Amino acid sequence: MLKMTEGCTAPKADMLLEQYEILENKIIANVNADKIEAVIRDYILMHDKPMFFFLEFPTNQRDEEKLRKNDTDPCHIDVYYIDGLNAEQALEILS
């Protein structure tokens, strides 16, 4: 059974296993919660090209109330990013 992070849920989670699949241009992986950071660190260290970091947050309630025209409109998100990172900088952000 896949070890998931606290608060994370998935349909039929008891059937999930730690595993991966290599496809033509991507890798799909289920990684146990206690190994996620190590996998990300190893991935960062494998690449010598500039990287980027992004973070998405729900827009705060006051701004969201000004932006949304109807209750059925999708909620907004605020996106923050830093590009041109080298591996050392990326690892520092991860830490």
N, CA, C and O atoms as a GROMACS GRO file, in nm:
protein
  380
    1MET      N    1   0.084  -0.118   0.000
    1MET     CA    2   0.000   0.000   0.000
    1MET      C    3   0.089   0.125   0.000
    1MET      O    4   0.192   0.129   0.068
    2LEU      N    5   0.049   0.225  -0.076
    2LEU     CA    6   0.124   0.349  -0.087
    2LEU      C    7   0.111   0.430   0.041
    2LEU      O    8   0.001   0.449   0.093
    3LYS      N    9   0.226   0.479   0.094
    3LYS     CA   10   0.225   0.566   0.211
    3LYS      C   11   0.200   0.708   0.162
    3LYS      O   12   0.282   0.764   0.088
    4MET      N   13   0.088   0.767   0.203
    4MET     CA   14   0.052   0.900   0.156
    4MET      C   15   0.076   1.003   0.266
    4MET      O   16   0.083   0.970   0.384
    5THR      N   17   0.090   1.130   0.225
    5THR     CA   18   0.110   1.237   0.322
    5THR      C   19  -0.020   1.263   0.396
    5THR      O   20  -0.129   1.234   0.346
    6GLU      N   21  -0.008   1.318   0.516
    6GLU     CA   22  -0.125   1.347   0.598
    6GLU      C   23  -0.220   1.442   0.524
    6GLU      O   24  -0.177   1.544   0.469
    7GLY      N   25  -0.347   1.409   0.522
    7GLY     CA   26  -0.447   1.493   0.458
    7GLY      C   27  -0.468   1.462   0.311
    7GLY      O   28  -0.561   1.515   0.250
    8CYS      N   29  -0.386   1.377   0.254
    8CYS     CA   30  -0.398   1.342   0.112
    8CYS      C   31  -0.490   1.221   0.099
    8CYS      O   32  -0.477   1.124   0.173
    9THR      N   33  -0.582   1.228   0.004
    9THR     CA   34  -0.672   1.116  -0.019
    9THR      C   35  -0.680   1.088  -0.169
    9THR      O   36  -0.653   1.175  -0.252
   10ALA      N   37  -0.715   0.965  -0.201
   10ALA     CA   38  -0.732   0.925  -0.341
   10ALA      C   39  -0.834   0.812  -0.344
   10ALA      O   40  -0.841   0.732  -0.251
   11PRO      N   41  -0.912   0.804  -0.452
   11PRO     CA   42  -1.004   0.692  -0.464
   11PRO      C   43  -0.927   0.560  -0.465
   11PRO      O   44  -0.822   0.549  -0.530
   12LYS      N   45  -0.976   0.461  -0.395
   12LYS     CA   46  -0.914   0.328  -0.389
   12LYS      C   47  -0.768   0.335  -0.346
   12LYS      O   48  -0.684   0.261  -0.398
   13ALA      N   49  -0.737   0.422  -0.251
   13ALA     CA   50  -0.599   0.442  -0.206
   13ALA      C   51  -0.536   0.312  -0.155
   13ALA      O   52  -0.415   0.293  -0.167
   14ASP      N   53  -0.616   0.224  -0.100
   14ASP     CA   54  -0.563   0.098  -0.048
   14ASP      C   55  -0.511   0.006  -0.159
   14ASP      O   56  -0.442  -0.092  -0.130
   15MET      N   57  -0.542   0.037  -0.284
   15MET     CA   58  -0.494  -0.043  -0.397
   15MET      C   59  -0.368   0.016  -0.462
   15MET      O   60  -0.306  -0.049  -0.546
   16LEU      N   61  -0.330   0.138  -0.422
   16LEU     CA   62  -0.214   0.201  -0.482
   16LEU      C   63  -0.084   0.143  -0.427
   16LEU      O   64  -0.074   0.112  -0.308
   17LEU      N   65   0.013   0.130  -0.513
   17LEU     CA   66   0.145   0.079  -0.476
   17LEU      C   67   0.251   0.178  -0.518
   17LEU      O   68   0.229   0.259  -0.609
   18GLU      N   69   0.368   0.173  -0.453
   18GLU     CA   70   0.480   0.254  -0.498
   18GLU      C   71   0.531   0.189  -0.627
   18GLU      O   72   0.575   0.074  -0.628
   19GLN      N   73   0.524   0.266  -0.736
   19GLN     CA   74   0.564   0.213  -0.866
   19GLN      C   75   0.581   0.327  -0.965
   19GLN      O   76   0.544   0.441  -0.936
   20TYR      N   77   0.638   0.297  -1.081
   20TYR     CA   78   0.652   0.399  -1.184
   20TYR      C   79   0.635   0.337  -1.321
   20TYR      O   80   0.642   0.216  -1.339
   21GLU      N   81   0.611   0.426  -1.418
   21GLU     CA   82   0.596   0.385  -1.557
   21GLU      C   83   0.668   0.488  -1.643
   21GLU      O   84   0.646   0.608  -1.627
   22ILE      N   85   0.753   0.442  -1.735
   22ILE     CA   86   0.823   0.531  -1.826
   22ILE      C   87   0.749   0.531  -1.959
   22ILE      O   88   0.733   0.427  -2.022
   23LEU      N   89   0.704   0.649  -1.999
   23LEU     CA   90   0.634   0.666  -2.126
   23LEU      C   91   0.725   0.740  -2.222
   23LEU      O   92   0.839   0.771  -2.187
   24GLU      N   93   0.678   0.770  -2.340
   24GLU     CA   94   0.761   0.832  -2.444
   24GLU      C   95   0.830   0.960  -2.396
   24GLU      O   96   0.950   0.977  -2.417
   25ASN      N   97   0.756   1.051  -2.333
   25ASN     CA   98   0.815   1.179  -2.294
   25ASN      C   99   0.788   1.216  -2.148
   25ASN      O  100   0.796   1.333  -2.112
   26LYS      N  101   0.757   1.117  -2.065
   26LYS     CA  102   0.732   1.146  -1.924
   26LYS      C  103   0.743   1.020  -1.841
   26LYS      O  104   0.742   0.908  -1.892
   27ILE      N  105   0.754   1.041  -1.712
   27ILE     CA  106   0.753   0.932  -1.615
   27ILE      C  107   0.637   0.958  -1.520
   27ILE      O  108   0.622   1.069  -1.469
   28ILE      N  109   0.556   0.858  -1.498
   28ILE     CA  110   0.446   0.868  -1.403
   28ILE      C  111   0.485   0.781  -1.284
   28ILE      O  112   0.521   0.665  -1.300
   29ALA      N  113   0.478   0.838  -1.163
   29ALA     CA  114   0.524   0.763  -1.046
   29ALA      C  115   0.433   0.782  -0.926
   29ALA      O  116   0.379   0.891  -0.904
   30ASN      N  117   0.416   0.678  -0.851
   30ASN     CA  118   0.358   0.681  -0.718
   30ASN      C  119   0.476   0.661  -0.623
   30ASN      O  120   0.543   0.558  -0.627
   31VAL      N  121   0.501   0.760  -0.540
   31VAL     CA  122   0.616   0.757  -0.450
   31VAL      C  123   0.566   0.764  -0.306
   31VAL      O  124   0.481   0.846  -0.274
   32ASN      N  125   0.619   0.676  -0.220
   32ASN     CA  126   0.582   0.680  -0.080
   32ASN      C  127   0.617   0.816  -0.020
   32ASN      O  128   0.718   0.876  -0.057
   33ALA      N  129   0.534   0.863   0.071
   33ALA     CA  130   0.549   0.997   0.130
   33ALA      C  131   0.688   1.020   0.187
   33ALA      O  132   0.742   1.130   0.175
   34ASP      N  133   0.746   0.919   0.250
   34ASP     CA  134   0.876   0.937   0.312
   34ASP      C  135   0.992   0.941   0.212
   34ASP      O  136   1.107   0.962   0.251
   35LYS      N  137   0.964   0.920   0.085
   35LYS     CA  138   1.068   0.922  -0.017
   35LYS      C  139   1.055   1.039  -0.115
   35LYS      O  140   1.143   1.058  -0.200
   36ILE      N  141   0.949   1.118  -0.105
   36ILE     CA  142   0.923   1.224  -0.202
   36ILE      C  143   1.037   1.325  -0.208
   36ILE      O  144   1.083   1.361  -0.316
   37GLU      N  145   1.083   1.372  -0.092
   37GLU     CA  146   1.189   1.473  -0.092
   37GLU      C  147   1.317   1.419  -0.156
   37GLU      O  148   1.382   1.490  -0.233
   38ALA      N  149   1.354   1.295  -0.128
   38ALA     CA  150   1.474   1.237  -0.188
   38ALA      C  151   1.461   1.226  -0.340
   38ALA      O  152   1.557   1.251  -0.412
   39VAL      N  153   1.343   1.188  -0.387
   39VAL     CA  154   1.321   1.178  -0.532
   39VAL      C  155   1.336   1.316  -0.597
   39VAL      O  156   1.399   1.328  -0.703
   40ILE      N  157   1.280   1.419  -0.536
   40ILE     CA  158   1.290   1.554  -0.592
   40ILE      C  159   1.436   1.601  -0.591
   40ILE      O  160   1.483   1.659  -0.689
   41ARG      N  161   1.507   1.578  -0.480
   41ARG     CA  162   1.648   1.617  -0.472
   41ARG      C  163   1.731   1.548  -0.581
   41ARG      O  164   1.811   1.612  -0.649
   42ASP      N  165   1.711   1.418  -0.598
   42ASP     CA  166   1.785   1.344  -0.701
   42ASP      C  167   1.752   1.397  -0.840
   42ASP      O  168   1.840   1.410  -0.924
   43TYR      N  169   1.626   1.428  -0.863
   43TYR     CA  170   1.584   1.482  -0.994
   43TYR      C  171   1.653   1.615  -1.021
   43TYR      O  172   1.703   1.637  -1.131
   44ILE      N  173   1.655   1.702  -0.921
   44ILE     CA  174   1.721   1.832  -0.937
   44ILE      C  175   1.868   1.813  -0.972
   44ILE      O  176   1.920   1.880  -1.061
   45LEU      N  177   1.935   1.723  -0.901
   45LEU     CA  178   2.079   1.702  -0.922
   45LEU      C  179   2.111   1.636  -1.057
   45LEU      O  180   2.225   1.642  -1.102
   46MET      N  181   2.014   1.575  -1.120
   46MET     CA  182   2.034   1.511  -1.251
   46MET      C  183   2.039   1.613  -1.364
   46MET      O  184   2.084   1.580  -1.474
   47HIS      N  185   1.996   1.736  -1.340
   47HIS     CA  186   1.982   1.834  -1.447
   47HIS      C  187   2.081   1.949  -1.430
   47HIS      O  188   2.101   1.999  -1.320
   48ASP      N  189   2.142   1.989  -1.542
   48ASP     CA  190   2.236   2.100  -1.536
   48ASP      C  191   2.183   2.225  -1.606
   48ASP      O  192   2.254   2.325  -1.617
   49LYS      N  193   2.060   2.220  -1.653
   49LYS     CA  194   1.999   2.337  -1.716
   49LYS      C  195   1.926   2.420  -1.611
   49LYS      O  196   1.891   2.368  -1.506
   50PRO      N  197   1.904   2.549  -1.639
   50PRO     CA  198   1.830   2.633  -1.543
   50PRO      C  199   1.692   2.576  -1.514
   50PRO      O  200   1.626   2.519  -1.602
   51MET      N  201   1.649   2.592  -1.392
   51MET     CA  202   1.520   2.541  -1.347
   51MET      C  203   1.432   2.657  -1.301
   51MET      O  204   1.478   2.771  -1.291
   52PHE      N  205   1.308   2.627  -1.273
   52PHE     CA  206   1.220   2.729  -1.217
   52PHE      C  207   1.139   2.670  -1.104
   52PHE      O  208   1.118   2.549  -1.096
   53PHE      N  209   1.094   2.757  -1.016
   53PHE     CA  210   1.014   2.722  -0.900
   53PHE      C  211   0.886   2.801  -0.908
   53PHE      O  212   0.888   2.921  -0.935
   54PHE      N  213   0.774   2.736  -0.886
   54PHE     CA  214   0.649   2.812  -0.881
   54PHE      C  215   0.564   2.764  -0.764
   54PHE      O  216   0.574   2.650  -0.719
   55LEU      N  217   0.482   2.855  -0.717
   55LEU     CA  218   0.396   2.830  -0.602
   55LEU      C  219   0.261   2.891  -0.632
   55LEU      O  220   0.254   3.006  -0.676
   56GLU      N  221   0.155   2.817  -0.610
   56GLU     CA  222   0.019   2.867  -0.633
   56GLU      C  223  -0.056   2.869  -0.501
   56GLU      O  224  -0.054   2.772  -0.424
   57PHE      N  225  -0.123   2.980  -0.476
   57PHE     CA  226  -0.207   2.996  -0.357
   57PHE      C  227  -0.346   3.042  -0.401
   57PHE      O  228  -0.358   3.114  -0.501
   58PRO      N  229  -0.448   3.002  -0.329
   58PRO     CA  230  -0.580   3.061  -0.357
   58PRO      C  231  -0.573   3.211  -0.330
   58PRO      O  232  -0.509   3.254  -0.233
   59THR      N  233  -0.637   3.290  -0.413
   59THR     CA  234  -0.642   3.435  -0.392
   59THR      C  235  -0.712   3.462  -0.259
   59THR      O  236  -0.809   3.394  -0.224
   60ASN      N  237  -0.662   3.562  -0.186
   60ASN     CA  238  -0.723   3.589  -0.055
   60ASN      C  239  -0.868   3.632  -0.073
   60ASN      O  240  -0.907   3.682  -0.178
   61GLN      N  241  -0.946   3.611   0.031
   61GLN     CA  242  -1.091   3.626   0.022
   61GLN      C  243  -1.134   3.767  -0.020
   61GLN      O  244  -1.225   3.781  -0.102
   62ARG      N  245  -1.070   3.870   0.033
   62ARG     CA  246  -1.110   4.008  -0.005
   62ARG      C  247  -1.089   4.033  -0.153
   62ARG      O  248  -1.177   4.088  -0.219
   63ASP      N  249  -0.973   3.992  -0.207
   63ASP     CA  250  -0.948   4.011  -0.350
   63ASP      C  251  -1.041   3.924  -0.434
   63ASP      O  252  -1.090   3.967  -0.538
   64GLU      N  253  -1.065   3.802  -0.388
   64GLU     CA  254  -1.153   3.712  -0.462
   64GLU      C  255  -1.294   3.770  -0.473
   64GLU      O  256  -1.357   3.758  -0.578
   65GLU      N  257  -1.343   3.832  -0.367
   65GLU     CA  258  -1.476   3.891  -0.371
   65GLU      C  259  -1.484   4.004  -0.473
   65GLU      O  260  -1.589   4.024  -0.533
   66LYS      N  261  -1.376   4.077  -0.494
   66LYS     CA  262  -1.372   4.185  -0.594
   66LYS      C  263  -1.362   4.128  -0.736
   66LYS      O  264  -1.418   4.186  -0.829
   67LEU      N  265  -1.291   4.016  -0.752
   67LEU     CA  266  -1.265   3.961  -0.885
   67LEU      C  267  -1.381   3.877  -0.940
   67LEU      O  268  -1.409   3.884  -1.060
   68ARG      N  269  -1.445   3.802  -0.858
   68ARG     CA  270  -1.550   3.711  -0.906
   68ARG      C  271  -1.676   3.788  -0.939
   68ARG      O  272  -1.725   3.869  -0.860
   69LYS      N  273  -1.729   3.762  -1.056
   69LYS     CA  274  -1.852   3.828  -1.101
   69LYS      C  275  -1.976   3.748  -1.060
   69LYS      O  276  -2.081   3.806  -1.030
   70ASN      N  277  -1.962   3.615  -1.059
   70ASN     CA  278  -2.074   3.527  -1.024
   70ASN      C  279  -2.024   3.417  -0.931
   70ASN      O  280  -1.906   3.381  -0.932
   71ASP      N  281  -2.114   3.364  -0.850
   71ASP     CA  282  -2.077   3.255  -0.759
   71ASP      C  283  -2.032   3.130  -0.834
   71ASP      O  284  -1.961   3.046  -0.778
   72THR      N  285  -2.073   3.117  -0.958
   72THR     CA  286  -2.036   2.998  -1.036
   72THR      C  287  -1.902   3.014  -1.106
   72THR      O  288  -1.850   2.917  -1.162
   73ASP      N  289  -1.844   3.134  -1.104
   73ASP     CA  290  -1.712   3.154  -1.166
   73ASP      C  291  -1.607   3.075  -1.089
   73ASP      O  292  -1.619   3.059  -0.967
   74PRO      N  293  -1.503   3.026  -1.158
   74PRO     CA  294  -1.397   2.955  -1.086
   74PRO      C  295  -1.321   3.052  -0.995
   74PRO      O  296  -1.313   3.171  -1.023
   75CYS      N  297  -1.267   3.000  -0.887
   75CYS     CA  298  -1.188   3.082  -0.795
   75CYS      C  299  -1.054   3.115  -0.859
   75CYS      O  300  -1.001   3.039  -0.941
   76HIS      N  301  -0.999   3.229  -0.821
   76HIS     CA  302  -0.870   3.274  -0.873
   76HIS      C  303  -0.756   3.219  -0.789
   76HIS      O  304  -0.774   3.180  -0.673
   77ILE      N  305  -0.638   3.216  -0.850
   77ILE     CA  306  -0.518   3.176  -0.778
   77ILE      C  307  -0.410   3.280  -0.801
   77ILE      O  308  -0.406   3.347  -0.904
   78ASP      N  309  -0.322   3.294  -0.704
   78ASP     CA  310  -0.206   3.380  -0.717
   78ASP      C  311  -0.086   3.289  -0.742
   78ASP      O  312  -0.066   3.192  -0.670
   79VAL      N  313  -0.008   3.321  -0.844
   79VAL     CA  314   0.106   3.239  -0.882
   79VAL      C  315   0.234   3.320  -0.862
   79VAL      O  316   0.245   3.434  -0.907
   80TYR      N  317   0.329   3.259  -0.794
   80TYR     CA  318   0.460   3.319  -0.772
   80TYR      C  319   0.564   3.227  -0.833
   80TYR      O  320   0.555   3.105  -0.820
   81TYR      N  321   0.664   3.284  -0.901
   81TYR     CA  322   0.767   3.198  -0.960
   81TYR      C  323   0.902   3.267  -0.960
   81TYR      O  324   0.913   3.390  -0.956
   82ILE      N  325   1.004   3.183  -0.965
   82ILE     CA  326   1.143   3.227  -0.979
   82ILE      C  327   1.202   3.141  -1.090
   82ILE      O  328   1.196   3.018  -1.082
   83ASP      N  329   1.258   3.202  -1.192
   83ASP     CA  330   1.318   3.122  -1.298
   83ASP      C  331   1.470   3.142  -1.300
   83ASP      O  332   1.524   3.228  -1.230
   84GLY      N  333   1.536   3.061  -1.382
   84GLY     CA  334   1.681   3.071  -1.396
   84GLY      C  335   1.758   3.017  -1.277
   84GLY      O  336   1.871   3.060  -1.252
   85LEU      N  337   1.700   2.923  -1.203
   85LEU     CA  338   1.768   2.868  -1.086
   85LEU      C  339   1.869   2.762  -1.124
   85LEU      O  340   1.845   2.683  -1.216
   86ASN      N  341   1.982   2.758  -1.055
   86ASN     CA  342   2.073   2.645  -1.071
   86ASN      C  343   2.035   2.540  -0.966
   86ASN      O  344   1.948   2.565  -0.883
   87ALA      N  345   2.100   2.423  -0.969
   87ALA     CA  346   2.064   2.315  -0.878
   87ALA      C  347   2.078   2.355  -0.733
   87ALA      O  348   1.992   2.323  -0.650
   88GLU      N  349   2.185   2.425  -0.699
   88GLU     CA  350   2.207   2.468  -0.561
   88GLU      C  351   2.094   2.556  -0.511
   88GLU      O  352   2.046   2.538  -0.399
   89GLN      N  353   2.052   2.651  -0.594
   89GLN     CA  354   1.942   2.741  -0.556
   89GLN      C  355   1.811   2.663  -0.542
   89GLN      O  356   1.733   2.687  -0.449
   90ALA      N  357   1.787   2.571  -0.635
   90ALA     CA  358   1.664   2.490  -0.629
   90ALA      C  359   1.661   2.406  -0.502
   90ALA      O  360   1.557   2.395  -0.437
   91LEU      N  361   1.773   2.348  -0.466
   91LEU     CA  362   1.780   2.268  -0.344
   91LEU      C  363   1.760   2.354  -0.220
   91LEU      O  364   1.699   2.309  -0.123
   92GLU      N  365   1.810   2.475  -0.223
   92GLU     CA  366   1.792   2.567  -0.110
   92GLU      C  367   1.643   2.600  -0.092
   92GLU      O  368   1.594   2.603   0.021
   93ILE      N  369   1.573   2.624  -0.201
   93ILE     CA  370   1.429   2.651  -0.193
   93ILE      C  371   1.356   2.529  -0.141
   93ILE      O  372   1.266   2.541  -0.057
   94LEU      N  373   1.393   2.410  -0.189
   94LEU     CA  374   1.329   2.287  -0.143
   94LEU      C  375   1.348   2.268   0.007
   94LEU      O  376   1.258   2.223   0.078
   95SER      N  377   1.467   2.303   0.054
   95SER     CA  378   1.496   2.287   0.198
   95SER      C  379   1.413   2.383   0.280
   95SER      O  380   1.423   2.384   0.402
   0.00000   0.00000   0.00000
